[in-house]
Amino acid sequence: MINKSEAVPRTPIAILGSGSIAQKAYFPLLTAWEGIEIAAIYSRNAQHAMNACARWNLPYWSTSIDDLFKLNIKAAFVLTSKESHYSLIQTLLEGGVDVFVEKPLTTTSQQALELAELAQKKKRILMVGFNRRYALLYRQAKQKLDGKEIQLIVIQKHRTTPHYPNLTEFYLEDYIHQIDLLRYFCGEVEPLQTSFQMRDQTLHSCISTVLLPNGGLGTLLSAHTAGIWQESVSIHADNLSIHVDAFRNLWVRYAEHEELFGSDRAGNWTPDLRERGFIPEIEHFFHCIETRAEPESNGLEAAKTQQLLEKLLPGS
């Protein structure tokens, strides 16, 4: 039995924000994460911060980011609104704190690039939560490609209720995951055309096409009055077809046979945060803190994804 005086020191971290994504993914994981201690919760809303402290049995909350530095935190999870990311992350990096931030990194690619450069200058870790890059079936699909040239990729994300007021907000707040997946599988692509449909001042559907580095084609699709929530990626390369039905199944089809993975996994939100990439991305973040390695989804990668997003918008 370890006496209190012999206990292994735990890394103090702060969580900024206590909204939906924090409650569904990050609080459940981080409150039980070995080797760390949640020293404080930050929120602009005192009541929200107090409620989160009470629910997760945490010791301290504040509405001032300056208070966090008094606790000697080593890392922070920024889970606030995207409009607040730039100033909060800038302050944290300047203060010598490693940062994990939920997507998008900022509201513009220029701000994202500035934060990426600041992290490099301050020798701090800056990682963006593109959890699809770390989801098990997506990573397995990329391994199966094994460097083959992609001829066609179709990425889809469908929702059952339209509520985004315009294409820009949808791409930045939600579909940025799929835009980042396009870069994850294909590298740097060239935007060709984007079309979208609005009804009653809400976005109902959209489609973007791109040219792949080797001359192949890519398509990004989204319908907001679909029968079910659905995400999928279909890839066709040299004598190989891959389809990921997120986060349930992966089909790999060759000329003579096919392979199926993941059919026994649940597809809704709650069962497995590892399947959806949340646990692997947090593991990767703490590994980078320890080794000082650059995260796979670092600030520069996020800036490149946002640059592509902005080029996909009509009139850009």
N, C-alpha and C positions, 0 to 999 in steps of 0.2 A: 504494500500500500504506500502511495506517495504522500508524504506529509505536505502541508500547505507551503512550508518554506522551501520544499524541493520541487514544487510544481514547475513544469516547463513554461516559460514565458510565452504569452500569446500575442500575436501581432494586432495592435489596435487599429480598427478601421471605423469609418463613418459611412452612414447611408444618407444620402441626400434625396428626399422625396419619399412619399408613403402612399402613392396611388395604386392603381390596379395592377400594373406589372410588378411592382414591389411586393404587393400582398400575395400574388399568385405564384411568383417564382423566387424572388431574391430573399425575402424574409424567411420563408420556410427553409431554404438552403443554408443561408449564412448564419442563422441562429444556431444551427447544429454543426457548423463546419469546424472540423478539428484544426486547432492551431491559430485561430483568430478570435478576437473579441470585438464585438460591436460596441464601441465606446460612446457613440452618440448618434442620434437621428437629427437631421436638419430639415426644416420645412419653413416656408414663409408663413404658413398658417399654424399658429401655436396649438390650436385644438387638434388639428390633424397629427401633429407631432406627439402630443400627449396621448392621443388615442393609440397610436402605433406603439409607443413605449409601454402602455398598459397591456395591449394585446400580446406583445412579444416579450414582455418582462425584461425590458431594457432600462439601463440606469439613468440616461441623460438625454435631454433634447434641447434644441436651441433654434431660434429664428435668426441667429447671427452666425455667419460662416467664420467670423474671426474667433468665435468661441471654440471651434473645432481644433484650431492650432494649439490652443492651451492644453489640449488633451494628448498632444504628441502623436496624432494619428499618422500612420504610414501609408495608408491607401484609402481611397474613397470610391463609393459606387454612386454615380450621379444618375438618378432615376426621376428627375424632375421634367417639366415641360421643355420641349426643344428650344423655345425662345429664351430660356434661362441658361442653356448649356454654355454658351460662349463665355459669359462673364464668370460663371462659377468655376468652370474648368481652368480658365486663365488664372484665377486667384489660387486655385489648388496647386497648379503646376508651379507658379511663382513661389508658392510656399513650400515646395519640395515634396509634394504628395503625389504618389502614383494614382492614376485615375482609370477606372472602368466606367464607361458611359453607355447607356442605352441609345440605340439608333434613334434619329440621325445624330451625328456628331454635333452639327449646328444647323442653322437654317440656310446657309449658303456655302458653296464650295470654297470661296475665298476665306471665310472665317475658319472653315475646317483646315485649310492649308496653313493658316496662321497658327492654329493650335498644334498642328503636327510639327511645325518648325520650332515652336516654343518648347514642346516636349523634348525634341532633339537637343536644343540648346541647353535645357536644364537637366538633361540626362534623366528624364523621368519616363516611366511607362505610361503610355496612353493607348487604351484599347477600347474598341467600339463593339457593342453587343450585337453583331450580326450572327445570331444563334444558328441560322440555317447552315452556315459554313461548318459548324461543329456538330450538326445533327448526324446521327450514325449512318442513315441510309444515303444521305447526300455525299458524305465522305467515302462511303463504300462505292458509290456510283463513280466518283472521280477516280478511285483506284482502278476500277474495272476499265475505264477509258484508256489508262496506261499510255497517255501521250498521243493517242490517235487523233487525227485531224477530224474535227467535227464538221459535217456537211450541213446539218440542219439541227437547230435546237428550238423547242417550243416550250415556253415557260408560262404557266397559267396560275391565276389566283382569283377565285370566285367567292363572292359573298352573297348573302341572302337579302340584305337590306341596304339600299342606297342612302348614304348620309353625308358624303363628302361634298363640299360646296364647289369644288373645282378640281381640275386634273392635278395642278401643282400640289395642292394639299394632300391629295391621295398618294401621289408618287412619293412625296417627302415623308409623310407620316406612316404609310403602310407598305406601299409597293416597292419601296427602297430595298426591302429584303430580296425581292425577285431581281431587281436591277443589279444588286450585289452578287446574287447567284450567277447571273449571266457572266459577270467578270470572273467569278470563281472558276467557272467551267471553261470559259473561252478566252480569257485575257482581255486585251483592249479592243473594243469593237467600234465601228463607225455608224452613227445613227443615220437612218434613211428617211423614215416617215412616221408620224404619229397622228392618229385620228381618234376622236372621242365623241360620245353622245351625252348631252345634258337633257334632263327633263325636270320641270318644276324646280329649277335652280339647284339640282343635285346631279352628280355624276352617275351615269347608269352603266356605261361600258367604255372601254378604251383598248387600243391596239397600237403597239410600236414595233417597227421592224428595224433590223440592224444588219450590217455587213460584218461577217466574222473575219479575223485576221488572214485566214487562208482562202478567203473568197466565198465561204459558206454563208448561210443566212440564218438569222435568228428572229423569233417573234415573241413578243410579250403581250399576253391577253388577260383581260379582266372583265367579268360581268358581275353586276351588283344586285341582280334579281334572280340569281341562280336558285335551283331547288335545294342545294346543300352547300355548306362551306367546303371548299376544295382547293388544294394546292397540288400542282404536279409539274414535273419536268420530263420532257421527252427529248432524247438525243439520238441522232443517227450519225454514225462515223463509219470507218472502213469495215464493212462486213459485220457490223455490230449495232444493235439497237438497245437503248436503255430507257426505262420508264420508271420514275419515282412517283408514287402516290403518297404524298406526305401526310402523315408520318407513319404510313402503314406498311407499304410494300415496295420492293425493288425488283423489277423484272430485267434480266439481262438476256437478250436474244441473239443467238448466233445462227449461221446458216443451217446447222445440223441439230442444234439443241437449244434449250433455254434453261435459265436458272431463276429461281424465285427465292427472295429473302424477306424476312420480316412479317410474314403473313399472320403470325401469332401475336403481334403487337397491337395494342389498342391505339385508336386514332383520335381520341378526344383529348382535352387539355390535361386532365389531372393525373393520369396514371404514371407517366414516366418523363420526368424533366431531363433525364439523360438522353432519351430517344430524341427529344426536341433540341438537344444541343446546349441546354442551359448549364448542366453540370460540367460537361467537357469545356465549355468556354470559361467558366469560373476556375476550373482546374488549370487551364492554360494561363489565365491571368496571374494566379498566384505563383505558377512556375516561372513566369517572366519576371515577377517581382524578385523571386529568389535568385534567378540566374542572370538577370538584367538582359535577357534576350528580347528581341523585338517581337511583339505579338503578330500573329498571322493577320489579324484585322486591326492593324494599328491606325494611327491618325492619317498617315499618308494614303493607305488603302481606302479609308473612308472618304477622304477628299477626292480621290479618283472616281469613286462610285458616285459622289454628289456631282462631280463635273459631268459624268455621263448622264445622270438624271436631268441636269439642266439642259444639256444638248438635245435630249429627247423631247423636251417640251416644245409645242408648236410656237413658231416665231422666234426661236432662239438663234 
